[in-house]
Amino acid sequence: MSRICEITGKKAMVGNNVSHALNRTKRKFKVNLIKKRFYIPEEDRWITLKVSTRALKNINKLGVAAVLKEARNNGILNQ
């Protein structure tokens, strides 16, 4: 499975490691992902999502149903 957040669509970025001598080598900035189960009371079921920590903060703030609805409207989540 790819390392992409299922709510925000965040994925790895590419950048440079810069040494003290200013030598540059390629590196990846990976996304901080967590596999988490959420209960949706409106649908009376559990779902498992791979979410970034930023998405997890949004879910805690707005609620899982509102965040899923917004992700579906933005075309990120297909369900």
N, C-alpha and C positions, 0 to 999 in steps of 0.2 A: 504494500500500500504506500502511496505517496504521502509525504509529510506536508499536508495542506489542511488548514483549519476548515472545518465543515460549516462554520457560521460566518466567518469574515473573509475566507478565501486567501488568507495569508499563506505565503510559501517562502522558501529559502531565497535569500538575496546573495549576490556575488560581489565581492570586494577585494581589497588587498590587505595582506599583512605588510606592515611597514617597519623595517628594522631601524636600529639606531643609526645605521649608515645610509638610511633611506632606500635600501633595496626593497623592491616590491615583488611579492609572490601572491598568486591567487588564493583565495579562501572563500568559504561559504559561511554566511550568517544564518544558522538554522532557527526555525520557529520553535518557541517553547510550547509544545503540545502536551495535552493531558487527555487520556481516554477516560470518559466519565459517563455515568448513567444518570439520567434525569427522569423524574416522574412528571407526566403531564396529566393533571387532574381533569381537564376538559375532555381528553380522549380516554382517560382511565387506563393508561399504559405507560410502560417504561421504554425509553429509547437510549441507545448508547451513541455518543458522539465523540469525535476526536476534535477538541477545541483548544484554541490558544488561551493563555492566561488572560489576555485582554478580553476575549469573548466570555470567559468565565466571570470576569468582573461585571460585564454588561448583563449577563444572565442573573447574577446576584442582585443587581440594581433594578432591572426592569422586569424580570420574571422570564421563565423559559418560553412561555407561550408567545409573548410579545416579540422576543428575539427571533424565534423560529418563523413567525409571521413576516417579520422584516426581511429575514434571509430569503424566504420564498419570493417575496416581492422584488428583491434585488436580483433574483435569478441564480443565487449561489446554491441554495438547497433545492433539490428536486422533489422531495416527498410532499 
